[in-house]
Structure formats: C-alpha cells, structure tokens
Amino acid sequence: MMLIVVGANFRTAPMELRETLAFPGGKLSRALSELSARYGTETVILDTCNRVEIYLARLTGEALPDADLLAEFLGEFHGLPAAKVRPALYAHRGAEAVQHLFRVVSSLDSLVLGEGQIAGQVKDAYEKAQQAGTVGPVLHALFQHARIVGKRVRSETGIAQGKASVSSLAVDYLKQVFDHFGDKTVLVIGAGKMGELTLKHLKALRPGRILVTNRSPDKAREVAALCNGVPVPFEHLDQCLVSADVILSTTGAPEPIVTLERFQRLVPQRQGRPVAIIDIAVPRDFDPRLIHLDVVDLLINIDDLQAIREHVLRNRVKHVPAVEAIIQAEQERFLKDWSRRRAAPAIAKLYEQWESIRKEVQEECFRKLNGKLTAEDLAIIEGAFRLMQNKLLHAPLSVLREQGHEEGSGLLEAIYKLFRLRD
C-alpha cells in the first residue's frame, strides 16, 4: 500500500495561513480532480477550520509526491509562494499515515480534546471525494475503517463526555433556568467572536425575540442579520435590560457597563421577572454583585465557564490511554487485513504454481520407481513433497502477510517478479 498524508493544522500554521489554504465551495472538487490527474493517485482532502490535509494513495507504481511537491501544488492553487507553505506542512507515510487518520477521527489531534465534530468532518471529506471520483480501493478501505475507529472510541471510552466549549456550556446553564424559550427575549450586547459563537447556540433554542445593541450601529445591524434579530441603538440599553430574559454580553469595555446601581434602578420595571446573564467579556461587563439580586437567577462569566471547561478536559485526558490502545489495535488490524487482501492473489498463484511443479516432479519420480514401492511408500513420499513445499513457502508468505503493507517494501512486487507470476 502506498499512502501519504500531507497537511497543516492549528499546531503548525496560524489561522491566517489555514484560511488561505482552505478549499471552500467549488475549490474542493477542482483540487481533488487536479491532484488525482497530476499525480495519478486516489485523493481525499480533509478541510476544517483547524486543519487542511491531503491524503494520496495508489496500489503500486512510482513513489507518491512528497511534502515539497504538495507545497508547490498548494502554492500554485492558492496563489502563494511554495516557500511560505512548506514550513507549515507535516507528512506521514504508510502505517504512520494510517495512525494519523485514526488519531484525527478519534479527536486526539483536535484543538479541543474529545470534540465531536471531527468524525463527521472526516466522513464528509471521504464522501465528497467519492462524489468527485477520486477514491479508490486504498482510501475506500482506509476511511471506512476510520469510521469504525471513531465509533469504537466514542462508545468504549469517555473521551467525549461533558461539554467542552465555552459557548455550549453557557447555553447548558440557561437550560437550567428556563424550561422553554419561545416566549423569551435575548439581548446581545457587543459582538465579539466568542459572543457570535455563543449566539449561534442561543439561536438554536429558538427564542421569541433577539435584540442586538452595539456602540457601532453598523456592527449591531451586521450581527442582528446573522440571527434574525432586531438592532437597537446603544443609548436604549436600559430599555433592553428591562425587557430581556437572557443577556449575552461581550463588549470590549475597560470597565463594567452595567453597575449594581444602574441595574437596581431598573429592577422595579422588570416586575419580578427573572433574568439570566452570560457575561463573557474580558474585563467583565456586569458587576458581579448583581448575582445577589432576587431577579438575577444566573450570572456567569468567562472565568466560570473556563474553569468548568478545564475540569471537563481534565476528565477527558484520563481516557486518552484507552483511546490510544484502540487506535493501536485498529491500526494493526487494518494493516494486516490490507496485507492479506493485497497478497491473496499472489499467494493463490504461488501455491498453484508450486503445486503444479510438485505434481510434475512427483509423478516423474513415481514413474521411475514404478512397481518398486508399495502404496504406503508412495503416500509417504507424496507427504514429504507436500511438507517440503509448505515449509519452503511458509517464511516468504508469512513476511508478505505481515509486512507487505509497508510503503517501499516492494515485497509483493518482488514475489511477482521472483516467481514470474504474471507470465
């Protein structure tokens, strides 16, 4: 099996470079086709926000392109100097490439250990390559087995237990305050990156109304458009604080924008309605003393959520050895299965050839000894010929089954050439 993966991920390349190397929209199918045509390979491209990886494979033939050649391709495709791309690339071949994919699909190679999205992203990459017609027997077998690995890891270990993103943790807390959100008003103050991520989770709760306010009216309109919300002038913040049931705040203000005194003045207008506040601004936007007010059912900040996230991740780390054991076992299983599958035709032909030679030599021997041996003697001699044949074949075929998968070993091709099995 000839297999290589070349890629760049969050460890080797900054976000700006990963974004440039990405394959959005129609670029992916074009890149798959160009790679397969240029190098005569099976091709899958795994493209996520944290990695871009190119998997190339073929059954036999010339050596696969290395990281230098793929850096040239990526540079040419994206309009970048290859010298800028190459330092960010890593490469794994053969068995190491198999192990790498299994670690990726198990989320051991993720920015957030145990995150659940990567298994679906690997499956999606494989299916898109199938649609583009760039998957062959090697990558078909590899990515199908990767799905088995991902399922085993999720079902047999606790690597994915607990929420590990700040935004999902925040929304989980809200669910403890309110049973339903169809009649609730969500207020978004500011528009930071973390706030936009959390807003996506809040939108999934289908609140009755979303209000968005920002010191920049344009930014308020932009964020409101993303969530079907209503932009509100920042000077109307007090009215929004009165009407909101859920508040998400993520401004860049140097000091709290909602002090204890300011909110206390608004409490009578809320008429006892509870409010949940998610303050993920740094520094904090809401005075922490607000939690002591009767109407404030929840007030959590980024430190609270990060602490819970770290606790979840510490628990996940305990499951890493079990995941590693599954990966190791499945890697060995895949490689052995692949070796048997690839070697089976050669083994069958070799046995057929040696069986023919054995019978030819044996029959010549029996012809010369005609009438001199008993039936029992003939059976002993025939058994000896069979035993010798099996012993001679045992060592080379065992090595072929065990190591035939290793890229560059040439064992399978050597068997075909040495015994002229293609003649």
C-alpha positions as CSV (number, residue, x, y, z in Angstrom):
1,M,0.0,0.0,0.0
2,M,1.3,3.4,-1.0
3,L,-0.1,6.1,1.2
4,I,0.8,9.6,2.3
5,V,-0.9,12.4,4.2
6,V,0.5,16.0,4.0
7,G,-1.2,18.8,5.9
8,A,-1.1,21.9,8.1
9,N,-3.1,22.2,11.3
10,F,-3.5,24.5,14.3
11,R,-0.1,23.4,15.7
12,T,1.9,24.1,12.5
13,A,0.1,27.0,10.8
14,P,-1.6,30.3,12.0
15,M,-5.2,30.8,11.3
16,E,-4.5,33.3,8.5
17,L,-2.5,30.6,6.6
18,R,-5.0,27.9,7.3
19,E,-7.8,30.1,5.9
20,T,-5.7,30.8,2.8
21,L,-5.1,27.1,2.3
22,A,-8.7,26.1,2.6
23,F,-10.9,24.8,-0.2
24,P,-14.3,26.5,0.1
25,G,-17.2,25.8,-2.3
26,G,-16.2,24.5,-5.8
27,K,-12.5,24.8,-5.0
28,L,-12.6,21.4,-3.2
29,S,-13.8,19.3,-6.2
30,R,-11.4,21.2,-8.5
31,A,-8.5,20.5,-6.2
32,L,-9.4,16.8,-5.9
33,S,-9.6,16.4,-9.6
34,E,-6.3,18.3,-10.3
35,L,-4.4,16.3,-7.7
36,S,-5.6,12.9,-8.9
37,A,-4.9,13.9,-12.6
38,R,-1.5,15.4,-11.9
39,Y,-0.1,12.5,-9.7
40,G,-2.3,9.6,-10.8
41,T,-3.5,9.0,-7.3
42,E,-6.5,8.4,-5.2
43,T,-7.2,11.6,-3.3
44,V,-9.1,12.8,-0.2
45,I,-8.9,16.4,1.2
46,L,-9.9,17.0,4.8
47,D,-10.6,20.7,5.2
48,T,-11.8,22.1,8.6
49,C,-11.2,25.3,10.5
50,N,-8.3,23.7,12.3
51,R,-6.6,21.6,9.5
52,V,-6.1,21.1,5.8
53,E,-4.9,17.6,5.0
54,I,-4.3,15.9,1.6
55,Y,-4.4,12.1,1.5
56,L,-2.9,10.5,-1.6
57,A,-2.7,6.7,-2.3
58,R,-2.2,4.2,-5.0
59,L,-1.9,0.4,-5.1
60,T,1.5,0.2,-6.9
61,G,3.7,2.3,-9.1
62,E,6.0,5.2,-8.7
63,A,6.7,6.9,-5.4
64,L,4.0,9.3,-4.2
65,P,4.6,13.1,-4.2
66,D,6.2,14.4,-1.1
67,A,5.6,17.5,1.0
68,D,7.8,19.6,-1.2
69,L,5.7,18.8,-4.3
70,L,2.4,19.3,-2.5
71,A,3.7,22.6,-1.1
72,E,4.2,23.6,-4.8
73,F,0.7,22.5,-5.6
74,L,-0.9,24.3,-2.7
75,G,1.1,27.5,-3.5
76,E,0.1,27.3,-7.2
77,F,-3.6,26.6,-6.4
78,H,-3.9,29.3,-3.8
79,G,-1.6,31.9,-5.3
80,L,1.1,31.7,-2.6
81,P,4.8,31.1,-2.7
82,A,5.6,27.5,-2.0
83,A,8.3,28.7,0.4
84,K,5.6,30.2,2.6
85,V,3.6,27.0,2.6
86,R,6.3,24.4,3.1
87,P,7.4,25.2,6.7
88,A,3.8,24.7,7.9
89,L,3.4,21.2,6.4
90,Y,3.9,17.8,8.0
91,A,3.9,14.5,6.3
92,H,3.2,10.9,7.3
93,R,3.6,7.8,5.2
94,G,2.3,4.2,5.2
95,A,1.5,2.9,8.6
96,E,2.1,6.4,10.2
97,A,-0.4,7.9,7.9
98,V,-3.0,5.3,8.9
99,Q,-2.3,6.0,12.6
100,H,-2.5,9.8,12.0
101,L,-6.0,9.5,10.4
102,F,-7.2,7.3,13.3
103,R,-5.9,9.8,15.8
104,V,-7.7,12.6,13.9
105,V,-11.0,10.8,13.7
106,S,-10.7,9.9,17.5
107,S,-10.2,13.7,18.2
108,L,-6.8,13.1,19.9
109,D,-5.3,15.5,17.3
110,S,-8.0,18.2,17.8
111,L,-7.7,21.7,19.3
112,V,-10.3,20.6,21.9
113,L,-9.6,17.0,23.1
114,G,-12.7,14.8,22.5
115,E,-14.6,17.3,20.3
116,G,-17.4,15.5,18.4
117,Q,-17.4,17.3,15.1
118,I,-14.3,15.8,13.6
119,A,-15.7,12.3,13.0
120,G,-18.5,13.9,10.8
121,Q,-15.9,16.1,9.0
122,V,-13.8,13.0,8.1
123,K,-16.9,11.2,6.8
124,D,-17.9,14.3,4.8
125,A,-14.4,14.6,3.3
126,Y,-14.5,11.0,2.2
127,E,-18.0,11.3,0.7
128,K,-17.1,14.5,-1.3
129,A,-14.0,12.7,-2.7
130,Q,-16.3,9.8,-3.7
131,Q,-18.6,12.3,-5.5
132,A,-15.6,13.7,-7.3
133,G,-14.5,10.2,-8.3
134,T,-11.1,10.3,-6.6
135,V,-11.5,7.5,-4.1
136,G,-10.1,4.1,-5.0
137,P,-9.5,0.8,-3.1
138,V,-6.9,2.1,-0.7
139,L,-8.6,5.2,0.5
140,H,-12.0,3.5,0.5
141,A,-10.7,0.8,2.8
142,L,-8.8,3.4,5.0
143,F,-11.7,5.8,5.5
144,Q,-14.2,3.1,6.0
145,H,-12.0,1.7,8.8
146,A,-11.6,5.2,10.2
147,R,-15.3,5.3,10.8
148,I,-15.1,2.0,12.8
149,V,-12.3,3.6,14.9
150,G,-14.3,6.7,15.6
151,K,-17.4,4.7,16.7
152,R,-15.3,2.5,19.0
153,V,-13.7,5.4,20.6
154,R,-17.0,7.2,21.3
155,S,-18.8,4.1,22.5
156,E,-16.0,2.5,24.5
157,T,-14.3,5.5,26.2
158,G,-15.3,8.7,27.9
159,I,-13.1,10.9,25.7
160,A,-16.2,12.9,24.5
161,Q,-18.0,13.1,27.9
162,G,-19.1,16.6,29.0
163,K,-19.4,19.8,27.1
164,A,-16.0,21.4,26.4
165,S,-16.8,24.6,24.5
166,V,-17.5,27.9,26.4
167,S,-20.5,28.7,24.2
168,S,-22.2,25.3,24.6
169,L,-21.5,25.3,28.4
170,A,-23.2,28.8,28.6
171,V,-26.3,27.6,26.8
172,D,-26.5,24.5,29.0
173,Y,-26.6,26.8,32.1
174,L,-29.5,28.6,30.5
175,K,-31.5,25.4,30.1
176,Q,-31.3,25.1,33.9
177,V,-33.0,28.4,34.3
178,F,-35.8,28.2,31.7
179,D,-37.8,25.3,30.5
180,H,-38.6,26.8,27.2
181,F,-37.5,29.9,25.2
182,G,-40.3,30.5,22.7
183,D,-41.6,33.5,24.8
184,K,-38.2,34.8,25.9
185,T,-36.3,37.9,24.7
186,V,-32.5,37.5,24.3
187,L,-30.4,40.7,24.4
188,V,-26.9,40.6,22.8
189,I,-24.6,43.4,23.9
190,G,-21.4,43.8,21.8
191,A,-20.3,41.5,19.1
192,G,-17.0,39.7,19.9
193,K,-16.0,36.4,18.3
194,M,-16.9,34.4,21.4
195,G,-20.2,36.2,21.5
196,E,-21.1,35.3,17.9
197,L,-20.3,31.6,18.7
198,T,-22.5,31.7,21.8
199,L,-25.2,33.4,19.8
200,K,-25.3,30.5,17.4
201,H,-26.1,28.2,20.3
202,L,-28.7,30.6,21.7
203,K,-30.4,30.9,18.3
204,A,-30.8,27.1,18.3
205,L,-33.0,27.5,21.4
206,R,-35.5,29.4,19.1
207,P,-36.1,32.4,21.4
208,G,-39.1,34.6,20.7
209,R,-37.0,37.7,20.0
210,I,-33.3,38.6,19.8
211,L,-32.2,42.2,20.4
212,V,-28.7,43.3,19.4
213,T,-27.1,46.5,20.6
214,N,-23.6,47.8,20.0
215,R,-21.8,51.1,20.2
216,S,-21.3,50.8,16.4
217,P,-24.8,50.8,14.7
218,D,-23.3,49.1,11.7
219,K,-22.0,46.2,13.8
220,A,-25.3,45.9,15.5
221,R,-27.1,45.5,12.2
222,E,-24.5,43.0,11.0
223,V,-24.9,40.7,14.0
224,A,-28.7,41.1,14.0
225,A,-28.8,40.0,10.4
226,L,-26.9,36.8,11.3
227,C,-29.6,35.8,13.9
228,N,-32.8,37.3,12.5
229,G,-32.5,39.8,15.4
230,V,-33.5,43.4,15.8
231,P,-30.7,46.1,16.0
232,V,-31.2,48.6,18.8
233,P,-29.3,51.9,19.4
234,F,-26.8,51.6,22.3
235,E,-28.4,54.5,24.1
236,H,-31.6,52.4,24.5
237,L,-29.6,49.8,26.6
238,D,-31.7,50.4,29.7
239,Q,-35.0,49.6,28.0
240,C,-33.4,46.4,26.6
241,L,-32.2,45.4,30.1
242,V,-35.8,45.7,31.3
243,S,-37.3,43.6,28.6
244,A,-34.6,40.9,28.3
245,D,-34.9,37.4,29.8
246,V,-31.5,36.3,28.7
247,I,-28.5,38.7,28.3
248,L,-25.3,37.8,26.4
249,S,-22.6,40.5,26.8
250,T,-19.3,40.5,25.1
251,T,-18.0,44.1,24.7
252,G,-14.5,45.4,24.9
253,A,-15.3,48.0,27.5
254,P,-12.5,48.6,30.0
255,E,-14.9,48.6,33.0
256,P,-18.4,47.3,33.7
257,I,-21.1,48.9,31.5
258,V,-23.9,47.7,33.9
259,T,-23.1,48.5,37.5
260,L,-25.0,47.3,40.5
261,E,-26.6,50.7,41.0
262,R,-27.7,51.0,37.3
263,F,-29.4,47.6,37.3
264,Q,-31.0,48.1,40.7
265,R,-32.8,51.2,39.3
266,L,-34.3,49.0,36.6
267,V,-35.4,46.1,38.8
268,P,-38.9,47.5,39.6
269,Q,-39.7,47.8,35.9
270,R,-39.0,44.1,35.5
271,Q,-41.9,43.2,37.8
272,G,-40.1,40.3,39.3
273,R,-39.3,38.5,36.0
274,P,-36.0,36.5,36.3
275,V,-33.0,37.2,34.1
276,A,-30.1,35.0,33.2
277,I,-26.8,36.9,32.3
278,I,-23.9,35.4,30.4
279,D,-21.0,37.8,30.7
280,I,-18.1,36.6,28.6
281,A,-16.4,39.9,28.2
282,V,-12.9,40.5,29.5
283,P,-13.0,42.7,31.6
284,R,-16.5,41.8,32.8
285,D,-19.4,43.9,31.5
286,F,-21.7,43.3,34.5
287,D,-21.0,44.0,38.2
288,P,-20.5,40.5,39.8
289,R,-22.6,41.7,42.8
290,L,-25.7,41.5,40.6
291,I,-26.0,37.8,41.5
292,H,-27.3,38.8,44.9
293,L,-30.4,40.4,43.4
294,D,-33.6,38.3,43.6
295,V,-34.3,38.8,39.9
296,V,-30.9,37.6,38.7
297,D,-31.2,33.8,38.6
298,L,-27.9,33.3,36.8
299,L,-24.7,35.4,36.3
300,I,-21.8,33.5,34.9
301,N,-18.6,35.0,33.4
302,I,-15.8,33.7,31.2
303,D,-13.7,32.5,34.2
304,D,-16.6,30.4,35.5
305,L,-17.0,28.8,32.1
306,Q,-13.3,28.3,31.5
307,A,-12.9,26.6,34.9
308,I,-15.7,24.2,34.1
309,R,-14.2,23.6,30.6
310,E,-10.8,22.8,32.1
311,H,-12.4,20.4,34.6
312,V,-14.2,18.6,31.6
313,L,-10.9,18.4,29.7
314,R,-9.0,17.0,32.7
315,N,-11.6,14.3,32.9
316,R,-11.2,13.6,29.2
317,V,-7.4,13.3,29.5
318,K,-7.9,10.3,31.7
319,H,-9.4,8.4,28.8
320,V,-6.5,9.1,26.4
321,P,-4.7,5.8,27.1
322,A,-7.8,3.8,26.3
323,V,-8.2,5.7,23.1
324,E,-4.6,5.1,22.2
325,A,-5.0,1.4,22.8
326,I,-8.0,1.2,20.4
327,I,-6.1,3.1,17.8
328,Q,-3.1,0.8,18.1
329,A,-5.2,-2.3,17.8
330,E,-7.2,-1.0,14.9
331,Q,-4.1,0.2,13.1
332,E,-2.6,-3.3,13.3
333,R,-5.9,-4.9,12.3
334,F,-6.3,-2.6,9.3
335,L,-2.7,-3.2,8.1
336,K,-2.9,-6.9,8.5
337,D,-6.3,-7.1,6.7
338,W,-5.0,-4.9,3.9
339,S,-1.8,-7.1,3.6
340,R,-4.0,-10.2,3.3
341,R,-6.3,-8.6,0.8
342,R,-3.4,-7.4,-1.4
343,A,-1.4,-10.6,-1.0
344,A,-4.2,-13.1,-1.6
345,P,-4.0,-13.2,-5.4
346,A,-0.2,-13.6,-5.3
347,I,-0.4,-16.3,-2.7
348,A,-3.0,-18.2,-4.6
349,K,-0.9,-18.0,-7.8
350,L,2.2,-19.1,-6.0
351,Y,0.5,-22.1,-4.4
352,E,-0.9,-23.0,-7.8
353,Q,2.5,-22.8,-9.4
354,W,4.3,-24.8,-6.7
355,E,1.5,-27.4,-6.6
356,S,1.9,-27.9,-10.4
357,I,5.7,-28.2,-10.0
358,R,5.4,-30.6,-7.1
359,K,3.0,-32.8,-9.0
360,E,5.2,-32.8,-12.1
361,V,8.4,-33.8,-10.2
362,Q,6.5,-36.3,-8.0
363,E,4.9,-38.0,-11.0
364,E,8.3,-38.3,-12.7
365,C,9.8,-39.8,-9.6
366,F,6.9,-42.3,-9.3
367,R,7.2,-43.2,-12.9
368,K,10.9,-44.1,-12.5
369,L,10.1,-46.2,-9.4
370,N,7.1,-47.9,-10.9
371,G,6.5,-51.2,-9.3
372,K,9.2,-50.9,-6.7
373,L,7.2,-49.2,-4.0
374,T,4.1,-50.0,-2.0
375,A,1.1,-47.8,-1.8
376,E,2.2,-46.9,1.7
377,D,5.6,-45.9,0.4
378,L,4.1,-43.7,-2.3
379,A,1.9,-41.9,0.3
380,I,5.0,-41.2,2.5
381,I,6.9,-39.8,-0.4
382,E,4.0,-37.6,-1.6
383,G,3.6,-36.3,2.0
384,A,7.3,-35.5,2.1
385,F,6.9,-33.5,-1.1
386,R,4.0,-31.6,0.3
387,L,5.7,-30.9,3.6
388,M,8.8,-29.5,1.8
389,Q,6.6,-27.3,-0.4
390,N,4.8,-25.9,2.6
391,K,8.0,-25.3,4.6
392,L,9.7,-23.5,1.7
393,L,6.6,-21.2,1.2
394,H,5.9,-20.6,4.8
395,A,8.6,-18.0,5.6
396,P,8.3,-15.7,2.5
397,L,4.5,-15.7,2.6
398,S,4.4,-15.0,6.4
399,V,6.7,-12.0,5.8
400,L,4.5,-10.9,2.9
401,R,1.3,-11.0,5.1
402,E,3.0,-9.2,8.0
403,Q,5.0,-6.5,6.1
404,G,3.5,-6.3,2.6
405,H,1.6,-3.1,3.6
406,E,4.8,-1.1,4.3
407,E,5.3,1.5,1.7
408,G,8.5,1.0,-0.2
409,S,9.0,-2.6,1.0
410,G,8.4,-4.0,-2.5
411,L,7.7,-7.4,-1.1
412,L,4.5,-8.1,-3.1
413,E,6.2,-6.9,-6.4
414,A,9.2,-9.0,-5.6
415,I,7.1,-12.1,-5.2
416,Y,5.5,-11.5,-8.6
417,K,8.9,-10.9,-10.2
418,L,10.9,-13.7,-8.5
419,F,8.4,-16.4,-9.4
420,R,7.2,-14.8,-12.6
421,L,3.6,-15.0,-11.5
422,R,2.4,-12.6,-14.3
423,D,3.9,-14.7,-17.1
